[in-house]
Amino acid sequence: MAASKGMTVAQLEVVCGRLPGATRDIKWGADLVFSVGGKMFAVTPADGSGSGRIAFKVPDDRFLELTDQPGIIASPYLARARWVSVVEPRRFTTAELATHIETSYSLVRAKLTRKMQAELGPWPTEKAK
C-alpha cells in the first residue's frame, strides 16, 4: 500500500494534539493556528480550502534547502522568521509533513522560558523519569 500524501486538517489536529501544551485557535478570521506557550508553530486554512496547505517554522540551516524544493515556498510575512509554506502538500508524504510539524513545535518550544517549558511537562520524545 502506498504511503498517504498530504495532510488534512483532521490529520494536522491529531499530530498537534499529541504535542504537550499545544493549543489551537482561529486567527485572522480564517486560519487555524497551532501554538505552544502562546507562540505559533503551524498554520493552515481553517476551512480546509487551501487543499492541505500548511505553514510552519523550520531550522535556519534547512530553510534554503526546503524552499528550493518544488511545492514549498518561503512563507509570506513569516519568511524572515524561517517559516515555509507547503503549497503543494500532495508532493509529500503525511509522515514527512508530520515530522516537519513536530520539528516546528520543538523549535518554538525551545525558545520558551525554562519555567514555561517545565510547566509543559516532558518533551514528546522523552521517557517519563
MODELLER restraints for C-alpha pairs under 7 A, 6 or more apart:
rsr = mdl.restraints
at = mdl.atoms
rsr.add(forms.Gaussian(group=physical.xy_distance, feature=features.Distance(at['CA:3:A'], at['CA:93:A']), mean=6.35, stdev=0.5))
rsr.add(forms.Gaussian(group=physical.xy_distance, feature=features.Distance(at['CA:4:A'], at['CA:93:A']), mean=5.68, stdev=0.5))
rsr.add(forms.Gaussian(group=physical.xy_distance, feature=features.Distance(at['CA:4:A'], at['CA:94:A']), mean=5.68, stdev=0.5))
rsr.add(forms.Gaussian(group=physical.xy_distance, feature=features.Distance(at['CA:5:A'], at['CA:90:A']), mean=5.04, stdev=0.5))
rsr.add(forms.Gaussian(group=physical.xy_distance, feature=features.Distance(at['CA:5:A'], at['CA:91:A']), mean=6.89, stdev=0.5))
rsr.add(forms.Gaussian(group=physical.xy_distance, feature=features.Distance(at['CA:5:A'], at['CA:92:A']), mean=5.65, stdev=0.5))
rsr.add(forms.Gaussian(group=physical.xy_distance, feature=features.Distance(at['CA:5:A'], at['CA:93:A']), mean=4.20, stdev=0.5))
rsr.add(forms.Gaussian(group=physical.xy_distance, feature=features.Distance(at['CA:5:A'], at['CA:94:A']), mean=5.09, stdev=0.5))
rsr.add(forms.Gaussian(group=physical.xy_distance, feature=features.Distance(at['CA:6:A'], at['CA:52:A']), mean=6.47, stdev=0.5))
rsr.add(forms.Gaussian(group=physical.xy_distance, feature=features.Distance(at['CA:6:A'], at['CA:89:A']), mean=4.52, stdev=0.5))
rsr.add(forms.Gaussian(group=physical.xy_distance, feature=features.Distance(at['CA:6:A'], at['CA:90:A']), mean=4.36, stdev=0.5))
rsr.add(forms.Gaussian(group=physical.xy_distance, feature=features.Distance(at['CA:6:A'], at['CA:92:A']), mean=5.80, stdev=0.5))
rsr.add(forms.Gaussian(group=physical.xy_distance, feature=features.Distance(at['CA:6:A'], at['CA:93:A']), mean=5.75, stdev=0.5))
rsr.add(forms.Gaussian(group=physical.xy_distance, feature=features.Distance(at['CA:6:A'], at['CA:94:A']), mean=5.14, stdev=0.5))
rsr.add(forms.Gaussian(group=physical.xy_distance, feature=features.Distance(at['CA:7:A'], at['CA:52:A']), mean=5.63, stdev=0.5))
rsr.add(forms.Gaussian(group=physical.xy_distance, feature=features.Distance(at['CA:7:A'], at['CA:89:A']), mean=6.92, stdev=0.5))
rsr.add(forms.Gaussian(group=physical.xy_distance, feature=features.Distance(at['CA:7:A'], at['CA:94:A']), mean=5.52, stdev=0.5))
rsr.add(forms.Gaussian(group=physical.xy_distance, feature=features.Distance(at['CA:8:A'], at['CA:52:A']), mean=5.51, stdev=0.5))
rsr.add(forms.Gaussian(group=physical.xy_distance, feature=features.Distance(at['CA:9:A'], at['CA:48:A']), mean=6.30, stdev=0.5))
rsr.add(forms.Gaussian(group=physical.xy_distance, feature=features.Distance(at['CA:15:A'], at['CA:98:A']), mean=6.49, stdev=0.5))
rsr.add(forms.Gaussian(group=physical.xy_distance, feature=features.Distance(at['CA:16:A'], at['CA:22:A']), mean=6.36, stdev=0.5))
rsr.add(forms.Gaussian(group=physical.xy_distance, feature=features.Distance(at['CA:19:A'], at['CA:124:A']), mean=6.31, stdev=0.5))
rsr.add(forms.Gaussian(group=physical.xy_distance, feature=features.Distance(at['CA:20:A'], at['CA:120:A']), mean=5.93, stdev=0.5))
rsr.add(forms.Gaussian(group=physical.xy_distance, feature=features.Distance(at['CA:20:A'], at['CA:121:A']), mean=6.92, stdev=0.5))
rsr.add(forms.Gaussian(group=physical.xy_distance, feature=features.Distance(at['CA:20:A'], at['CA:124:A']), mean=6.88, stdev=0.5))
rsr.add(forms.Gaussian(group=physical.xy_distance, feature=features.Distance(at['CA:21:A'], at['CA:36:A']), mean=5.74, stdev=0.5))
rsr.add(forms.Gaussian(group=physical.xy_distance, feature=features.Distance(at['CA:21:A'], at['CA:120:A']), mean=5.50, stdev=0.5))
rsr.add(forms.Gaussian(group=physical.xy_distance, feature=features.Distance(at['CA:22:A'], at['CA:34:A']), mean=6.48, stdev=0.5))
rsr.add(forms.Gaussian(group=physical.xy_distance, feature=features.Distance(at['CA:22:A'], at['CA:35:A']), mean=5.51, stdev=0.5))
rsr.add(forms.Gaussian(group=physical.xy_distance, feature=features.Distance(at['CA:22:A'], at['CA:36:A']), mean=4.77, stdev=0.5))
rsr.add(forms.Gaussian(group=physical.xy_distance, feature=features.Distance(at['CA:23:A'], at['CA:34:A']), mean=5.52, stdev=0.5))
rsr.add(forms.Gaussian(group=physical.xy_distance, feature=features.Distance(at['CA:23:A'], at['CA:35:A']), mean=5.25, stdev=0.5))
rsr.add(forms.Gaussian(group=physical.xy_distance, feature=features.Distance(at['CA:23:A'], at['CA:36:A']), mean=6.29, stdev=0.5))
rsr.add(forms.Gaussian(group=physical.xy_distance, feature=features.Distance(at['CA:24:A'], at['CA:32:A']), mean=6.82, stdev=0.5))
rsr.add(forms.Gaussian(group=physical.xy_distance, feature=features.Distance(at['CA:24:A'], at['CA:33:A']), mean=5.58, stdev=0.5))
rsr.add(forms.Gaussian(group=physical.xy_distance, feature=features.Distance(at['CA:24:A'], at['CA:34:A']), mean=4.54, stdev=0.5))
rsr.add(forms.Gaussian(group=physical.xy_distance, feature=features.Distance(at['CA:24:A'], at['CA:35:A']), mean=6.42, stdev=0.5))
rsr.add(forms.Gaussian(group=physical.xy_distance, feature=features.Distance(at['CA:25:A'], at['CA:32:A']), mean=5.81, stdev=0.5))
rsr.add(forms.Gaussian(group=physical.xy_distance, feature=features.Distance(at['CA:25:A'], at['CA:33:A']), mean=5.26, stdev=0.5))
rsr.add(forms.Gaussian(group=physical.xy_distance, feature=features.Distance(at['CA:25:A'], at['CA:34:A']), mean=6.57, stdev=0.5))
rsr.add(forms.Gaussian(group=physical.xy_distance, feature=features.Distance(at['CA:26:A'], at['CA:32:A']), mean=4.73, stdev=0.5))
rsr.add(forms.Gaussian(group=physical.xy_distance, feature=features.Distance(at['CA:26:A'], at['CA:33:A']), mean=5.97, stdev=0.5))
rsr.add(forms.Gaussian(group=physical.xy_distance, feature=features.Distance(at['CA:27:A'], at['CA:33:A']), mean=6.59, stdev=0.5))
rsr.add(forms.Gaussian(group=physical.xy_distance, feature=features.Distance(at['CA:30:A'], at['CA:45:A']), mean=6.03, stdev=0.5))
rsr.add(forms.Gaussian(group=physical.xy_distance, feature=features.Distance(at['CA:30:A'], at['CA:46:A']), mean=5.58, stdev=0.5))
rsr.add(forms.Gaussian(group=physical.xy_distance, feature=features.Distance(at['CA:31:A'], at['CA:43:A']), mean=6.48, stdev=0.5))
rsr.add(forms.Gaussian(group=physical.xy_distance, feature=features.Distance(at['CA:31:A'], at['CA:44:A']), mean=5.67, stdev=0.5))
rsr.add(forms.Gaussian(group=physical.xy_distance, feature=features.Distance(at['CA:31:A'], at['CA:45:A']), mean=4.52, stdev=0.5))
rsr.add(forms.Gaussian(group=physical.xy_distance, feature=features.Distance(at['CA:31:A'], at['CA:46:A']), mean=4.82, stdev=0.5))
rsr.add(forms.Gaussian(group=physical.xy_distance, feature=features.Distance(at['CA:32:A'], at['CA:43:A']), mean=5.69, stdev=0.5))
rsr.add(forms.Gaussian(group=physical.xy_distance, feature=features.Distance(at['CA:32:A'], at['CA:44:A']), mean=5.35, stdev=0.5))
rsr.add(forms.Gaussian(group=physical.xy_distance, feature=features.Distance(at['CA:32:A'], at['CA:45:A']), mean=5.78, stdev=0.5))
rsr.add(forms.Gaussian(group=physical.xy_distance, feature=features.Distance(at['CA:32:A'], at['CA:46:A']), mean=4.52, stdev=0.5))
rsr.add(forms.Gaussian(group=physical.xy_distance, feature=features.Distance(at['CA:33:A'], at['CA:40:A']), mean=6.58, stdev=0.5))
rsr.add(forms.Gaussian(group=physical.xy_distance, feature=features.Distance(at['CA:33:A'], at['CA:42:A']), mean=5.88, stdev=0.5))
rsr.add(forms.Gaussian(group=physical.xy_distance, feature=features.Distance(at['CA:33:A'], at['CA:43:A']), mean=4.56, stdev=0.5))
rsr.add(forms.Gaussian(group=physical.xy_distance, feature=features.Distance(at['CA:33:A'], at['CA:44:A']), mean=6.72, stdev=0.5))
rsr.add(forms.Gaussian(group=physical.xy_distance, feature=features.Distance(at['CA:34:A'], at['CA:40:A']), mean=5.73, stdev=0.5))
rsr.add(forms.Gaussian(group=physical.xy_distance, feature=features.Distance(at['CA:34:A'], at['CA:41:A']), mean=5.89, stdev=0.5))
rsr.add(forms.Gaussian(group=physical.xy_distance, feature=features.Distance(at['CA:34:A'], at['CA:42:A']), mean=5.16, stdev=0.5))
rsr.add(forms.Gaussian(group=physical.xy_distance, feature=features.Distance(at['CA:34:A'], at['CA:43:A']), mean=6.36, stdev=0.5))
rsr.add(forms.Gaussian(group=physical.xy_distance, feature=features.Distance(at['CA:35:A'], at['CA:41:A']), mean=5.38, stdev=0.5))
rsr.add(forms.Gaussian(group=physical.xy_distance, feature=features.Distance(at['CA:36:A'], at['CA:109:A']), mean=6.43, stdev=0.5))
rsr.add(forms.Gaussian(group=physical.xy_distance, feature=features.Distance(at['CA:37:A'], at['CA:112:A']), mean=6.93, stdev=0.5))
rsr.add(forms.Gaussian(group=physical.xy_distance, feature=features.Distance(at['CA:39:A'], at['CA:108:A']), mean=6.83, stdev=0.5))
rsr.add(forms.Gaussian(group=physical.xy_distance, feature=features.Distance(at['CA:41:A'], at['CA:56:A']), mean=5.61, stdev=0.5))
rsr.add(forms.Gaussian(group=physical.xy_distance, feature=features.Distance(at['CA:41:A'], at['CA:57:A']), mean=6.16, stdev=0.5))
rsr.add(forms.Gaussian(group=physical.xy_distance, feature=features.Distance(at['CA:41:A'], at['CA:104:A']), mean=5.51, stdev=0.5))
rsr.add(forms.Gaussian(group=physical.xy_distance, feature=features.Distance(at['CA:41:A'], at['CA:105:A']), mean=5.39, stdev=0.5))
rsr.add(forms.Gaussian(group=physical.xy_distance, feature=features.Distance(at['CA:41:A'], at['CA:108:A']), mean=6.32, stdev=0.5))
rsr.add(forms.Gaussian(group=physical.xy_distance, feature=features.Distance(at['CA:42:A'], at['CA:55:A']), mean=5.63, stdev=0.5))
rsr.add(forms.Gaussian(group=physical.xy_distance, feature=features.Distance(at['CA:42:A'], at['CA:56:A']), mean=4.59, stdev=0.5))
rsr.add(forms.Gaussian(group=physical.xy_distance, feature=features.Distance(at['CA:42:A'], at['CA:101:A']), mean=6.73, stdev=0.5))
rsr.add(forms.Gaussian(group=physical.xy_distance, feature=features.Distance(at['CA:43:A'], at['CA:54:A']), mean=5.74, stdev=0.5))
rsr.add(forms.Gaussian(group=physical.xy_distance, feature=features.Distance(at['CA:43:A'], at['CA:55:A']), mean=5.14, stdev=0.5))
rsr.add(forms.Gaussian(group=physical.xy_distance, feature=features.Distance(at['CA:43:A'], at['CA:56:A']), mean=6.56, stdev=0.5))
rsr.add(forms.Gaussian(group=physical.xy_distance, feature=features.Distance(at['CA:44:A'], at['CA:53:A']), mean=6.00, stdev=0.5))
rsr.add(forms.Gaussian(group=physical.xy_distance, feature=features.Distance(at['CA:44:A'], at['CA:54:A']), mean=4.67, stdev=0.5))
rsr.add(forms.Gaussian(group=physical.xy_distance, feature=features.Distance(at['CA:44:A'], at['CA:55:A']), mean=6.45, stdev=0.5))
rsr.add(forms.Gaussian(group=physical.xy_distance, feature=features.Distance(at['CA:52:A'], at['CA:89:A']), mean=6.04, stdev=0.5))
rsr.add(forms.Gaussian(group=physical.xy_distance, feature=features.Distance(at['CA:53:A'], at['CA:86:A']), mean=5.52, stdev=0.5))
rsr.add(forms.Gaussian(group=physical.xy_distance, feature=features.Distance(at['CA:53:A'], at['CA:87:A']), mean=5.16, stdev=0.5))
rsr.add(forms.Gaussian(group=physical.xy_distance, feature=features.Distance(at['CA:53:A'], at['CA:88:A']), mean=6.81, stdev=0.5))
rsr.add(forms.Gaussian(group=physical.xy_distance, feature=features.Distance(at['CA:53:A'], at['CA:89:A']), mean=6.12, stdev=0.5))
rsr.add(forms.Gaussian(group=physical.xy_distance, feature=features.Distance(at['CA:54:A'], at['CA:85:A']), mean=5.72, stdev=0.5))
rsr.add(forms.Gaussian(group=physical.xy_distance, feature=features.Distance(at['CA:54:A'], at['CA:86:A']), mean=5.34, stdev=0.5))
rsr.add(forms.Gaussian(group=physical.xy_distance, feature=features.Distance(at['CA:55:A'], at['CA:75:A']), mean=6.68, stdev=0.5))
rsr.add(forms.Gaussian(group=physical.xy_distance, feature=features.Distance(at['CA:55:A'], at['CA:83:A']), mean=6.71, stdev=0.5))
rsr.add(forms.Gaussian(group=physical.xy_distance, feature=features.Distance(at['CA:55:A'], at['CA:84:A']), mean=5.53, stdev=0.5))
rsr.add(forms.Gaussian(group=physical.xy_distance, feature=features.Distance(at['CA:55:A'], at['CA:85:A']), mean=4.13, stdev=0.5))
rsr.add(forms.Gaussian(group=physical.xy_distance, feature=features.Distance(at['CA:55:A'], at['CA:86:A']), mean=6.09, stdev=0.5))
rsr.add(forms.Gaussian(group=physical.xy_distance, feature=features.Distance(at['CA:56:A'], at['CA:83:A']), mean=5.30, stdev=0.5))
rsr.add(forms.Gaussian(group=physical.xy_distance, feature=features.Distance(at['CA:56:A'], at['CA:84:A']), mean=5.74, stdev=0.5))
rsr.add(forms.Gaussian(group=physical.xy_distance, feature=features.Distance(at['CA:56:A'], at['CA:85:A']), mean=6.67, stdev=0.5))
rsr.add(forms.Gaussian(group=physical.xy_distance, feature=features.Distance(at['CA:56:A'], at['CA:101:A']), mean=6.54, stdev=0.5))
rsr.add(forms.Gaussian(group=physical.xy_distance, feature=features.Distance(at['CA:56:A'], at['CA:104:A']), mean=6.00, stdev=0.5))
rsr.add(forms.Gaussian(group=physical.xy_distance, feature=features.Distance(at['CA:57:A'], at['CA:82:A']), mean=5.75, stdev=0.5))
rsr.add(forms.Gaussian(group=physical.xy_distance, feature=features.Distance(at['CA:57:A'], at['CA:83:A']), mean=4.11, stdev=0.5))
rsr.add(forms.Gaussian(group=physical.xy_distance, feature=features.Distance(at['CA:57:A'], at['CA:84:A']), mean=6.37, stdev=0.5))
rsr.add(forms.Gaussian(group=physical.xy_distance, feature=features.Distance(at['CA:57:A'], at['CA:104:A']), mean=4.84, stdev=0.5))
rsr.add(forms.Gaussian(group=physical.xy_distance, feature=features.Distance(at['CA:58:A'], at['CA:82:A']), mean=5.87, stdev=0.5))
rsr.add(forms.Gaussian(group=physical.xy_distance, feature=features.Distance(at['CA:58:A'], at['CA:83:A']), mean=5.86, stdev=0.5))
rsr.add(forms.Gaussian(group=physical.xy_distance, feature=features.Distance(at['CA:58:A'], at['CA:104:A']), mean=5.79, stdev=0.5))
rsr.add(forms.Gaussian(group=physical.xy_distance, feature=features.Distance(at['CA:60:A'], at['CA:82:A']), mean=6.12, stdev=0.5))
rsr.add(forms.Gaussian(group=physical.xy_distance, feature=features.Distance(at['CA:63:A'], at['CA:82:A']), mean=6.20, stdev=0.5))
rsr.add(forms.Gaussian(group=physical.xy_distance, feature=features.Distance(at['CA:66:A'], at['CA:72:A']), mean=6.58, stdev=0.5))
rsr.add(forms.Gaussian(group=physical.xy_distance, feature=features.Distance(at['CA:67:A'], at['CA:73:A']), mean=4.96, stdev=0.5))
rsr.add(forms.Gaussian(group=physical.xy_distance, feature=features.Distance(at['CA:67:A'], at['CA:74:A']), mean=5.99, stdev=0.5))
rsr.add(forms.Gaussian(group=physical.xy_distance, feature=features.Distance(at['CA:67:A'], at['CA:84:A']), mean=6.99, stdev=0.5))
rsr.add(forms.Gaussian(group=physical.xy_distance, feature=features.Distance(at['CA:71:A'], at['CA:86:A']), mean=5.85, stdev=0.5))
rsr.add(forms.Gaussian(group=physical.xy_distance, feature=features.Distance(at['CA:71:A'], at['CA:87:A']), mean=5.30, stdev=0.5))
rsr.add(forms.Gaussian(group=physical.xy_distance, feature=features.Distance(at['CA:71:A'], at['CA:88:A']), mean=4.44, stdev=0.5))
rsr.add(forms.Gaussian(group=physical.xy_distance, feature=features.Distance(at['CA:71:A'], at['CA:89:A']), mean=6.87, stdev=0.5))
rsr.add(forms.Gaussian(group=physical.xy_distance, feature=features.Distance(at['CA:71:A'], at['CA:91:A']), mean=6.75, stdev=0.5))
rsr.add(forms.Gaussian(group=physical.xy_distance, feature=features.Distance(at['CA:72:A'], at['CA:84:A']), mean=6.59, stdev=0.5))
rsr.add(forms.Gaussian(group=physical.xy_distance, feature=features.Distance(at['CA:72:A'], at['CA:85:A']), mean=5.65, stdev=0.5))
rsr.add(forms.Gaussian(group=physical.xy_distance, feature=features.Distance(at['CA:72:A'], at['CA:86:A']), mean=4.49, stdev=0.5))
rsr.add(forms.Gaussian(group=physical.xy_distance, feature=features.Distance(at['CA:72:A'], at['CA:87:A']), mean=5.78, stdev=0.5))
rsr.add(forms.Gaussian(group=physical.xy_distance, feature=features.Distance(at['CA:72:A'], at['CA:88:A']), mean=6.98, stdev=0.5))
rsr.add(forms.Gaussian(group=physical.xy_distance, feature=features.Distance(at['CA:73:A'], at['CA:84:A']), mean=5.69, stdev=0.5))
rsr.add(forms.Gaussian(group=physical.xy_distance, feature=features.Distance(at['CA:73:A'], at['CA:85:A']), mean=5.33, stdev=0.5))
rsr.add(forms.Gaussian(group=physical.xy_distance, feature=features.Distance(at['CA:73:A'], at['CA:86:A']), mean=6.55, stdev=0.5))
rsr.add(forms.Gaussian(group=physical.xy_distance, feature=features.Distance(at['CA:74:A'], at['CA:83:A']), mean=6.41, stdev=0.5))
rsr.add(forms.Gaussian(group=physical.xy_distance, feature=features.Distance(at['CA:74:A'], at['CA:84:A']), mean=4.55, stdev=0.5))
rsr.add(forms.Gaussian(group=physical.xy_distance, feature=features.Distance(at['CA:74:A'], at['CA:85:A']), mean=6.02, stdev=0.5))
rsr.add(forms.Gaussian(group=physical.xy_distance, feature=features.Distance(at['CA:75:A'], at['CA:83:A']), mean=5.44, stdev=0.5))
rsr.add(forms.Gaussian(group=physical.xy_distance, feature=features.Distance(at['CA:75:A'], at['CA:84:A']), mean=4.44, stdev=0.5))
rsr.add(forms.Gaussian(group=physical.xy_distance, feature=features.Distance(at['CA:75:A'], at['CA:85:A']), mean=4.72, stdev=0.5))
rsr.add(forms.Gaussian(group=physical.xy_distance, feature=features.Distance(at['CA:109:A'], at['CA:117:A']), mean=6.88, stdev=0.5))
